[in-house]
Amino acid sequence: MPAATALRRLLPKPSPWKPPLWVAMYHSITDTADDPYRVTVSPVRFARQLHWLGDRGLRGVSVRELLSAAAEGRAKGLVGLTFDDGYADFLDSALPLLRRHDFTATVYVLPGRLGGENGWDTAGPRKTLLDEDGILRIAEAGMEIGSHGLMHVPLAGADDAVLAAETRRSRELLEEMTGRPVEGFCYPYGQVDPRAVHAVRKAGYRYACAIDPGPHTSVHALPRVHIGEDDTSWRLTAKRILHPLRRRHPGDLAPAPYDPTSVGAR
C-alpha cells in the first residue's frame, strides 16, 4: 500500500460543510426621535433591510424554522429574524412588511405584561406591549411566538422561584393562550448564567436566544446580532460576516454545563 494512501486512511475524514447561521435581533419597529437604548428601527429602514436580504437571495424565517432547516442540512440562505419585548407596533409596522416578502419571524412576548408598557426602560419613551388579541393575530399570521419571560427581569443570579416563573410559567400561559407549543425562549437583557440555562432546558424549551453568551453558547443560549436604525447595507454585510454562528453551528453545540455544586443551588 502506498504511504500516501495509508496516511489518508489514518487521518480523520473532514466534516461535511454546514451552512452558517445568522440570527438578527430586532425590538420595536416605529418612528421615534427618542431612542436611548437603540431598540427602535423605523419602518422605512426596516423595509430597506428586508430588501437587502431579498436582493441577496436570503429569506427571513423564525428561529424554529431556521433550526429545523439546519438539522436537515437546508439552512443555506435562511436568516433568523427575532423581535424582543413583544411591542405592539409589530402588528402595524413589521408584520405587513414581513408578509410582503413572504418572511416569517419569532416574536418573544411577555405574558405577565399583556397590553402593558416597557417599564424596564426607565430612560426611554413608553411603548405599548402586545395584548392577547395581538399575540393571537401574530400567531395566526404564521409567526412563531416565543417567551421573553413573564415580567422582563434578568435571570442571571435569580432565585429558583423567579427562574421557574419566568421560564416554566410563562411557557404554560402562552401555550394556554395560543393553543400551540412554545418552543423558544429569549433571555431578558440577553443575560445568561448556567442556572438560567438549566432552568430554560428544564422548562422544556427546544432552544433559547441570548445576545453574546460566550462560554455558555449552546442551542439553549444562541448568539444573535443586534440590528438598529444605523444598519445600512454595508453595515449589514459586515455584521453578517462577523456574526459568531458563521463559525459555529447549533448542531455542534452541547448544552451549557450545569453543576449545582459549583455554581450554587438555591
VMD Tcl script that draws the C-alpha trace (Angstrom):
set ca {
  {0.00 0.00 0.00}
  {1.46 3.39 -0.93}
  {2.44 5.53 2.05}
  {0.16 8.38 0.96}
  {-2.88 6.06 0.86}
  {-2.09 4.65 4.28}
  {-1.75 8.18 5.69}
  {-5.09 9.25 4.28}
  {-6.77 6.29 5.95}
  {-5.29 7.29 9.30}
  {-6.39 10.92 9.09}
  {-9.93 11.82 10.24}
  {-12.38 12.46 7.45}
  {-13.34 16.12 7.09}
  {-16.78 17.04 8.43}
  {-19.36 17.94 5.79}
  {-19.74 21.68 5.33}
  {-22.72 23.15 7.17}
  {-24.32 26.43 6.14}
  {-23.61 29.26 8.57}
  {-26.48 30.51 10.67}
  {-27.30 34.16 11.26}
  {-29.86 35.33 13.80}
  {-30.84 39.01 13.73}
  {-32.23 40.76 16.82}
  {-34.87 43.48 16.49}
  {-37.12 45.11 19.06}
  {-39.50 47.94 18.12}
  {-40.41 48.98 14.56}
  {-41.73 52.54 14.59}
  {-40.72 56.16 14.04}
  {-39.16 57.92 17.03}
  {-36.63 60.63 17.77}
  {-36.08 59.33 21.32}
  {-34.24 56.01 21.36}
  {-31.57 55.96 24.12}
  {-31.34 52.16 24.17}
  {-31.14 51.78 20.38}
  {-34.08 49.39 20.27}
  {-36.09 51.15 17.57}
  {-35.90 50.81 13.79}
  {-38.07 52.99 11.57}
  {-40.45 51.23 9.15}
  {-38.57 52.81 6.23}
  {-35.20 51.49 7.41}
  {-36.72 48.09 8.24}
  {-38.17 47.86 4.73}
  {-34.73 48.60 3.26}
  {-33.14 45.95 5.47}
  {-35.65 43.35 4.30}
  {-34.97 44.36 0.70}
  {-31.25 43.91 1.41}
  {-31.93 40.32 2.45}
  {-34.12 39.59 -0.54}
  {-31.71 41.16 -3.02}
  {-29.05 38.70 -1.84}
  {-31.25 35.65 -2.13}
  {-31.76 35.44 1.63}
  {-35.06 34.67 3.33}
  {-36.03 35.69 6.84}
  {-37.51 32.89 8.95}
  {-38.38 32.14 12.56}
  {-35.71 30.59 14.75}
  {-37.82 27.44 14.97}
  {-37.75 27.12 11.18}
  {-34.06 28.01 11.00}
  {-33.04 25.29 13.46}
  {-35.26 22.69 11.81}
  {-33.73 23.53 8.44}
  {-30.22 23.38 9.89}
  {-30.87 19.93 11.33}
  {-31.86 18.76 7.83}
  {-28.93 20.47 6.11}
  {-31.04 23.00 4.21}
  {-30.40 26.24 6.13}
  {-28.34 27.89 3.40}
  {-29.87 31.22 2.51}
  {-32.00 31.43 5.65}
  {-31.70 34.19 8.26}
  {-33.36 34.04 11.67}
  {-35.42 37.15 12.47}
  {-36.30 37.82 16.11}
  {-38.23 40.59 17.85}
  {-37.75 41.03 21.59}
  {-40.11 42.53 24.20}
  {-43.35 42.00 22.26}
  {-44.02 45.58 21.22}
  {-47.49 46.25 19.84}
  {-46.03 48.15 16.88}
  {-45.03 44.78 15.39}
  {-48.62 44.34 14.19}
  {-48.90 47.51 12.13}
  {-45.26 48.19 11.22}
  {-43.33 44.92 10.98}
  {-45.92 42.27 10.09}
  {-47.12 43.80 6.79}
  {-43.54 44.19 5.54}
  {-42.61 40.64 6.54}
  {-45.66 39.24 4.75}
  {-44.87 41.30 1.65}
  {-41.52 39.49 1.43}
  {-43.01 36.12 2.43}
  {-40.75 36.15 5.51}
  {-41.54 34.79 8.96}
  {-40.06 35.72 12.33}
  {-40.07 34.88 16.02}
  {-41.72 37.35 18.39}
  {-40.75 36.99 22.06}
  {-43.57 38.24 24.28}
  {-44.25 38.86 27.97}
  {-47.45 37.14 29.19}
  {-47.07 38.88 32.56}
  {-47.30 42.34 30.94}
  {-50.08 41.86 28.36}
  {-51.14 45.23 26.99}
  {-48.75 46.99 29.36}
  {-45.68 49.13 28.78}
  {-41.90 48.76 28.73}
  {-41.44 49.91 32.32}
  {-37.93 48.45 32.46}
  {-36.65 51.10 30.01}
  {-36.53 53.92 32.55}
  {-34.85 56.48 30.28}
  {-36.75 55.73 27.09}
  {-40.25 56.51 25.78}
  {-43.22 54.44 26.90}
  {-44.09 51.78 24.32}
  {-47.23 49.66 24.36}
  {-46.82 45.89 24.53}
  {-48.89 43.27 22.75}
  {-52.09 42.08 24.39}
  {-53.60 38.62 24.00}
  {-55.51 39.55 20.84}
  {-52.37 40.92 19.21}
  {-50.37 37.81 20.06}
  {-53.08 35.58 18.57}
  {-53.19 37.66 15.40}
  {-49.42 37.35 15.00}
  {-49.53 33.58 15.54}
  {-52.35 33.23 13.02}
  {-50.24 35.17 10.51}
  {-47.61 32.43 10.65}
  {-45.13 33.99 13.05}
  {-43.56 31.99 15.86}
  {-44.46 33.08 19.38}
  {-41.74 32.61 21.98}
  {-41.40 33.54 25.63}
  {-39.40 36.51 26.89}
  {-40.24 35.57 30.46}
  {-43.13 36.93 32.49}
  {-42.01 40.42 33.51}
  {-38.73 41.14 31.70}
  {-36.43 40.61 34.67}
  {-32.79 39.47 34.43}
  {-32.37 35.74 35.03}
  {-28.64 35.67 35.75}
  {-28.39 35.35 39.52}
  {-32.16 34.94 40.02}
  {-33.51 32.56 42.68}
  {-35.39 29.35 41.92}
  {-38.86 30.89 42.27}
  {-38.10 33.64 39.76}
  {-36.46 31.21 37.35}
  {-39.46 28.87 37.47}
  {-41.99 31.65 36.94}
  {-40.08 33.36 34.15}
  {-39.39 30.15 32.24}
  {-41.92 27.42 33.02}
  {-44.93 29.55 33.99}
  {-44.54 31.93 31.06}
  {-44.49 28.99 28.68}
  {-47.61 27.49 30.24}
  {-49.50 30.78 29.90}
  {-48.53 31.24 26.25}
  {-49.46 27.68 25.34}
  {-52.84 28.09 27.05}
  {-53.35 31.36 25.16}
  {-52.31 30.22 21.69}
  {-53.17 26.52 21.84}
  {-49.76 25.83 20.30}
  {-46.43 24.56 21.65}
  {-43.97 27.27 22.65}
  {-40.50 26.05 21.74}
  {-38.33 29.15 22.09}
  {-37.22 31.38 24.95}
  {-35.32 34.68 24.88}
  {-33.31 35.85 27.90}
  {-34.26 39.37 29.03}
  {-31.31 41.72 28.50}
  {-29.55 38.77 26.86}
  {-28.08 37.81 30.25}
  {-27.33 34.15 30.93}
  {-25.60 32.03 33.52}
  {-25.52 28.24 33.99}
  {-28.55 28.20 36.31}
  {-30.65 30.26 33.92}
  {-29.75 27.98 31.01}
  {-30.60 24.94 33.13}
  {-33.98 26.44 34.06}
  {-34.80 27.04 30.40}
  {-33.91 23.48 29.48}
  {-35.86 22.10 32.44}
  {-38.91 24.14 31.39}
  {-38.95 22.18 28.13}
  {-37.85 24.77 25.60}
  {-36.25 23.41 22.45}
  {-33.92 26.42 22.15}
  {-33.21 29.86 23.63}
  {-31.72 33.09 22.33}
  {-29.25 35.34 24.10}
  {-27.03 38.08 22.64}
  {-23.38 37.18 23.26}
  {-23.43 34.20 25.65}
  {-19.69 33.44 25.32}
  {-18.80 30.16 27.08}
  {-22.50 29.38 27.64}
  {-23.17 29.26 23.88}
  {-25.42 26.32 23.01}
  {-28.82 25.64 21.46}
  {-30.18 27.00 24.75}
  {-28.09 30.17 24.54}
  {-27.79 31.16 20.89}
  {-25.88 34.33 19.98}
  {-27.59 36.99 17.89}
  {-26.59 40.22 16.20}
  {-28.32 43.48 17.09}
  {-29.89 45.34 14.16}
  {-30.59 49.04 14.54}
  {-31.59 52.17 12.68}
  {-27.98 52.85 11.60}
  {-27.58 49.49 9.88}
  {-27.33 50.32 6.21}
  {-26.25 47.89 3.51}
  {-22.53 47.94 4.23}
  {-23.06 47.59 7.99}
  {-25.38 44.63 7.47}
  {-22.76 42.98 5.27}
  {-20.10 43.45 7.94}
  {-22.35 42.14 10.71}
  {-23.28 39.06 8.72}
  {-19.63 38.25 8.08}
  {-18.66 38.70 11.72}
  {-21.64 37.00 13.35}
  {-20.43 34.24 15.77}
  {-22.59 31.46 14.34}
  {-20.86 31.75 10.99}
  {-18.06 29.82 12.64}
  {-20.16 27.53 14.81}
  {-23.32 25.56 14.23}
  {-26.02 24.78 16.82}
  {-25.88 21.11 15.91}
  {-22.28 21.05 17.08}
  {-23.01 22.82 20.38}
  {-23.58 20.83 23.53}
  {-25.95 22.35 26.13}
  {-24.22 24.61 28.63}
  {-22.93 22.62 31.62}
  {-24.89 22.80 34.84}
  {-23.27 21.80 38.08}
  {-25.12 22.93 41.23}
  {-22.12 22.13 43.39}
  {-20.00 24.66 41.53}
  {-22.50 27.42 40.82}
  {-24.57 27.12 43.97}
  {-28.04 25.62 44.17}
  {-30.88 27.74 45.54}
}
mol new
graphics top color blue
foreach p $ca { graphics top sphere $p radius 0.5 }
foreach p [lrange $ca 0 end-1] q [lrange $ca 1 end] { graphics top cylinder $p $q radius 0.2 }
display resetview
